[in-house]
Amino acid sequence: MLGFSQMLLERENVPADIKESVAMIADGSQRVADIVKKAADLRPSGETGQELVESDEIIENTLEVKSMF
């Protein structure tokens, strides 16, 4: 979103009212990107935040939840 909104802002043929809305999208997207980067920087070095999970465990849990409804 950030990249596309920035590209739209650079175009000359975009109406001013649309550019205003696109600028809001670009600003919001940049804030989200900054927050995500700061959160990633808080992780201890070497940790990716990902973990291996057995696929059968996910399937079993999903089936258990589905059977409840």
Backbone torsions as a table, in degrees:
resi	resn	phi	psi	omega
1	MET	NA	-41.4	-177.8
2	LEU	-62.0	-48.2	-178.4
3	GLY	-62.8	-45.2	-179.7
4	PHE	-66.7	-39.2	179.6
5	SER	-67.2	-38.2	177.7
6	GLN	-65.3	-38.4	177.6
7	MET	-64.2	-41.1	178.6
8	LEU	-63.5	-38.0	179.6
9	LEU	-64.6	-27.6	-179.9
10	GLU	-79.0	-18.1	-178.5
11	ARG	-75.1	143.2	-177.9
12	GLU	-86.2	-22.3	-173.2
13	ASN	-92.7	14.2	179.1
14	VAL	-92.5	126.6	-179.7
15	PRO	-58.3	151.0	-175.2
16	ALA	-58.9	-40.9	-178.7
17	ASP	-66.8	-34.2	177.0
18	ILE	-70.7	-41.7	179.1
19	LYS	-60.1	-37.4	178.8
20	GLU	-61.2	-45.1	178.8
21	SER	-66.5	-40.7	180.0
22	VAL	-66.0	-35.9	177.5
23	ALA	-63.1	-38.5	177.0
24	MET	-64.1	-40.5	177.6
25	ILE	-63.8	-43.7	179.9
26	ALA	-63.0	-43.9	179.7
27	ASP	-62.8	-46.0	179.3
28	GLY	-62.9	-41.7	179.3
29	SER	-64.0	-39.7	178.8
30	GLN	-65.6	-39.7	178.1
31	ARG	-62.5	-43.1	178.5
32	VAL	-62.8	-43.7	179.1
33	ALA	-60.6	-41.2	179.0
34	ASP	-64.8	-41.9	179.4
35	ILE	-63.2	-44.5	179.9
36	VAL	-62.9	-41.4	178.9
37	LYS	-63.9	-43.1	179.3
38	LYS	-64.1	-39.3	178.3
39	ALA	-64.6	-39.7	179.0
40	ALA	-66.4	-34.8	179.4
41	ASP	-69.0	-20.6	-179.7
42	LEU	-76.9	-19.4	179.4
43	ARG	-67.1	143.7	174.6
44	PRO	-59.8	147.4	-178.1
45	SER	-56.2	135.1	177.7
46	GLY	92.6	-16.2	178.9
47	GLU	-88.0	134.7	-179.2
48	THR	-100.0	-14.5	-176.3
49	GLY	83.8	4.8	179.9
50	GLN	-110.4	150.5	175.6
51	GLU	-141.0	152.8	177.6
52	LEU	-78.8	137.4	179.2
53	VAL	-134.3	137.9	177.6
54	GLU	-71.0	129.3	-177.8
55	SER	-64.1	-34.2	-179.9
56	ASP	-66.0	-30.8	177.9
57	GLU	-65.8	-41.3	178.1
58	ILE	-64.0	-44.3	-179.0
59	ILE	-63.8	-44.9	179.6
60	GLU	-61.2	-45.2	178.8
61	ASN	-62.2	-39.7	179.2
62	THR	-65.2	-43.0	179.4
63	LEU	-65.3	-37.2	178.1
64	GLU	-63.8	-44.4	179.3
65	VAL	-65.4	-42.0	-179.2
66	LYS	-63.6	-37.8	-177.6
67	SER	-70.0	-18.6	178.8
68	MET	-72.8	-19.1	-177.3
69	PHE	-106.5	NA	NA
